[in-house]
Amino acid sequence: MRERTRLQGAIERFREIESELDDDLTLAELGEAEDDEATLDEAQAALAKLAARARKLRLEALLSGEADGNDCYI
């Protein structure tokens, strides 16, 4: 049950990123259509923030294997 909850949380985070990406791209397209630099800057900042979140989630996914929760001695 814990594994299911963990996986469900991970999927939810990725879906949130996907939704935010769609919103940010729509904002960028709107800024381009209206030739509005402020909107484009806002969309670019939002996309940069979203990219940082995606990199963090990618790292978490890489370090969430079966044995990654175990202790290690070097």
Backbone as ProteinMPNN parsed JSONL, in Angstrom:
{"seq_chain_A": "MRERTRLQGAIERFREIESELDDDLTLAELGEAEDDEATLDEAQAALAKLAARARKLRLEALLSGEADGNDCYI", "coords_chain_A": {"N_chain_A": [[0.821, -1.187, 0.0], [2.008, 1.217, 0.744], [3.82, 1.553, -1.337], [2.115, 1.899, -3.505], [0.896, 4.336, -2.8], [3.131, 6.009, -2.833], [3.854, 5.866, -5.549], [1.545, 6.89, -6.712], [1.62, 9.52, -5.768], [3.937, 10.406, -7.083], [3.148, 10.256, -9.76], [1.103, 12.128, -9.732], [2.566, 14.507, -9.245], [4.037, 14.684, -11.64], [1.953, 14.999, -13.454], [0.995, 17.484, -12.622], [3.145, 19.105, -13.379], [3.03, 18.751, -16.126], [0.555, 19.947, -16.693], [1.052, 22.591, -15.836], [3.035, 23.229, -17.672], [1.595, 23.261, -20.081], [-0.07, 25.462, -19.518], [1.842, 27.53, -19.229], [3.013, 27.559, -21.775], [0.818, 28.316, -23.284], [0.472, 30.883, -22.255], [2.841, 32.047, -23.183], [2.411, 31.91, -25.949], [0.214, 33.604, -26.14], [1.4, 36.006, -25.338], [3.187, 36.349, -27.475], [1.391, 36.618, -29.602], [0.115, 38.993, -28.946], [2.229, 40.649, -28.897], [3.5, 41.321, -26.486], [5.846, 42.125, -24.284], [6.115, 41.944, -21.474], [4.405, 39.858, -20.777], [5.619, 37.785, -22.158], [8.077, 37.698, -20.799], [7.179, 36.945, -18.28], [6.143, 34.387, -18.869], [8.494, 33.128, -19.668], [9.985, 33.157, -17.293], [8.347, 31.557, -15.705], [8.519, 29.158, -17.103], [11.229, 28.578, -16.764], [11.344, 28.17, -13.995], [9.669, 25.97, -13.843], [11.178, 24.113, -15.272], [13.3, 23.734, -13.516], [11.964, 22.469, -11.39], [11.211, 20.132, -12.73], [13.716, 18.986, -13.242], [14.485, 18.412, -10.629], [12.518, 16.529, -9.882], [13.182, 14.552, -11.689], [15.687, 13.727, -10.757], [14.895, 12.755, -8.243], [13.361, 10.603, -9.138], [15.324, 9.017, -10.298], [16.692, 8.254, -8.044], [15.04, 6.593, -6.625], [14.931, 3.865, -6.533], [14.661, 0.304, -5.851], [16.619, -0.434, -3.917], [17.526, 1.991, -3.021], [16.703, 3.195, -0.669], [18.086, 1.969, 1.299], [20.736, 1.781, 3.753], [24.206, 2.643, 3.35], [27.604, 1.772, 3.473], [30.834, 3.029, 3.149]], "CA_chain_A": [[0.0, 0.0, 0.0], [2.917, 2.366, 0.75], [4.379, 1.681, -2.686], [1.042, 2.46, -4.34], [0.751, 5.735, -2.419], [4.318, 6.71, -3.325], [3.758, 5.968, -6.999], [0.442, 7.785, -7.022], [2.134, 10.864, -5.535], [4.88, 10.733, -8.156], [2.364, 10.488, -10.973], [0.4, 13.398, -9.546], [3.535, 15.589, -9.432], [4.337, 14.795, -13.064], [0.757, 15.564, -14.105], [0.986, 18.92, -12.301], [4.151, 19.741, -14.233], [2.499, 18.731, -17.487], [-0.499, 20.951, -16.748], [1.692, 23.909, -15.761], [3.73, 23.444, -18.939], [0.579, 23.682, -21.042], [-0.482, 26.823, -19.163], [2.933, 28.455, -19.506], [3.152, 27.667, -23.223], [-0.315, 29.128, -23.735], [0.8, 32.261, -21.89], [3.875, 32.511, -24.115], [1.77, 32.112, -27.253], [-0.603, 34.808, -26.003], [2.334, 37.129, -25.347], [3.69, 36.527, -28.837], [0.299, 37.084, -30.447], [-0.176, 40.383, -28.613], [3.511, 41.348, -28.895], [3.596, 41.865, -25.126], [7.121, 41.695, -23.701], [5.928, 41.593, -20.063], [3.804, 38.519, -20.738], [6.662, 36.852, -22.588], [9.037, 37.576, -19.703], [6.513, 36.161, -17.237], [6.096, 33.006, -19.332], [9.858, 32.603, -19.658], [10.345, 32.918, -15.894], [7.562, 30.413, -15.248], [9.089, 27.963, -17.735], [12.515, 28.297, -16.115], [11.015, 27.609, -12.682], [9.122, 24.642, -14.092], [12.298, 23.254, -15.675], [14.037, 23.389, -12.294], [11.156, 21.461, -10.696], [11.281, 18.889, -13.499], [15.032, 18.382, -12.983], [14.464, 17.873, -9.267], [11.715, 15.304, -9.914], [13.949, 13.546, -12.433], [16.689, 13.21, -9.825], [14.178, 11.925, -7.277], [12.969, 9.36, -9.806], [16.529, 8.21, -10.47], [17.147, 7.777, -6.739], [13.928, 5.95, -5.924], [14.934, 2.443, -6.855], [14.357, -0.664, -4.796], [17.629, -0.453, -2.861], [17.993, 3.341, -2.725], [16.365, 3.554, 0.706], [18.947, 1.243, 2.217], [21.973, 2.423, 4.177], [25.399, 2.221, 2.616], [28.868, 2.081, 4.137], [31.953, 3.068, 2.192]], "C_chain_A": [[0.876, 1.266, 0.0], [3.483, 2.626, -0.639], [3.347, 2.319, -3.625], [0.88, 3.954, -4.051], [1.921, 6.562, -2.933], [4.247, 6.913, -4.834], [2.645, 6.923, -7.424], [0.863, 9.242, -6.822], [3.082, 11.315, -6.634], [4.143, 11.046, -9.449], [1.642, 11.823, -10.892], [1.34, 14.582, -9.753], [3.873, 15.783, -10.906], [3.149, 15.359, -13.838], [0.639, 17.062, -13.83], [1.971, 19.663, -13.189], [3.646, 19.813, -15.668], [1.425, 19.809, -17.672], [0.088, 22.362, -16.721], [2.434, 24.233, -17.05], [2.743, 23.912, -20.004], [0.142, 25.125, -20.785], [0.593, 27.845, -19.53], [3.152, 28.635, -21.011], [2.013, 28.49, -23.819], [-0.072, 30.6, -23.435], [1.845, 32.842, -22.84], [3.282, 32.783, -25.496], [0.911, 33.375, -27.24], [0.281, 36.055, -26.027], [2.893, 37.413, -26.725], [2.611, 37.106, -29.733], [-0.001, 38.564, -30.205], [1.079, 41.257, -28.615], [3.736, 42.076, -27.566], [4.842, 41.285, -24.453], [6.971, 41.255, -22.239], [5.35, 40.187, -19.926], [4.824, 37.472, -21.151], [7.701, 36.633, -21.484], [8.452, 36.724, -18.57], [6.468, 34.682, -17.615], [7.481, 32.37, -19.287], [10.309, 32.291, -18.232], [9.605, 31.691, -15.353], [8.115, 29.118, -15.835], [10.426, 27.591, -17.109], [12.294, 27.654, -14.746], [10.492, 26.182, -12.824], [10.216, 23.657, -14.499], [13.112, 22.826, -14.464], [13.277, 22.327, -11.496], [11.241, 20.106, -11.398], [12.633, 18.199, -13.29], [15.085, 17.746, -11.602], [13.669, 16.561, -9.221], [12.437, 14.18, -10.662], [14.993, 12.902, -11.525], [16.032, 12.313, -8.777], [13.781, 10.587, -7.882], [14.168, 8.432, -9.993], [16.977, 7.578, -9.155], [16.027, 7.095, -5.952], [13.816, 4.468, -6.272], [14.704, 1.575, -5.631], [15.329, -0.585, -3.624], [18.078, 0.946, -2.43], [17.646, 3.796, -1.315], [17.237, 2.877, 1.733], [20.19, 2.044, 2.577], [23.151, 1.853, 3.396], [26.63, 2.64, 3.415], [29.975, 2.031, 3.095], [33.233, 2.959, 2.961]], "O_chain_A": [[0.544, 2.258, -0.649], [3.609, 3.774, -1.064], [3.686, 3.178, -4.439], [0.741, 4.749, -4.981], [1.734, 7.681, -3.411], [4.542, 7.997, -5.337], [2.796, 7.675, -8.387], [0.5, 10.104, -7.622], [3.04, 12.467, -7.066], [4.484, 12.0, -10.149], [1.58, 12.562, -11.874], [0.949, 15.569, -10.377], [3.983, 16.916, -11.374], [3.337, 16.124, -14.784], [0.23, 17.823, -14.706], [1.658, 20.741, -13.696], [3.819, 20.828, -16.342], [1.398, 20.498, -18.692], [-0.33, 23.227, -17.491], [2.46, 25.388, -17.477], [3.026, 24.854, -20.745], [0.002, 25.913, -21.72], [0.287, 28.903, -20.08], [3.443, 29.74, -21.468], [2.222, 29.267, -24.75], [-0.371, 31.465, -24.258], [1.741, 33.998, -23.251], [3.62, 33.78, -26.134], [0.886, 34.124, -28.216], [-0.061, 37.046, -26.671], [3.058, 38.571, -27.11], [2.886, 37.994, -30.54], [-0.329, 39.299, -31.136], [1.004, 42.46, -28.365], [4.101, 43.251, -27.522], [4.88, 40.106, -24.1], [7.623, 40.303, -21.81], [5.765, 39.421, -19.056], [4.886, 36.393, -20.561], [8.151, 35.508, -21.265], [9.143, 35.892, -17.982], [6.727, 33.819, -16.776], [7.622, 31.207, -18.91], [10.947, 31.266, -17.995], [10.184, 30.884, -14.626], [8.174, 28.098, -15.149], [10.723, 26.408, -16.943], [12.984, 26.701, -14.386], [10.827, 25.301, -12.032], [10.177, 22.491, -14.108], [13.564, 21.683, -14.391], [13.884, 21.387, -10.983], [11.333, 19.064, -10.747], [12.694, 16.975, -13.174], [15.659, 16.672, -11.426], [14.101, 15.594, -8.592], [12.315, 13.007, -10.309], [15.16, 11.682, -11.524], [16.548, 11.241, -8.459], [13.856, 9.554, -7.217], [14.047, 7.214, -9.863], [17.569, 6.499, -9.148], [16.084, 7.037, -4.723], [12.722, 3.904, -6.296], [14.571, 2.074, -4.514], [14.915, -0.66, -2.467], [18.933, 1.068, -1.552], [18.274, 4.73, -0.817], [17.14, 3.179, 2.922], [20.643, 2.884, 1.8], [23.098, 0.746, 2.86], [26.678, 3.741, 3.964], [30.043, 1.116, 2.274], [34.312, 2.969, 2.368]]}, "name": "protein", "num_of_chains": 1, "seq": "MRERTRLQGAIERFREIESELDDDLTLAELGEAEDDEATLDEAQAALAKLAARARKLRLEALLSGEADGNDCYI"}
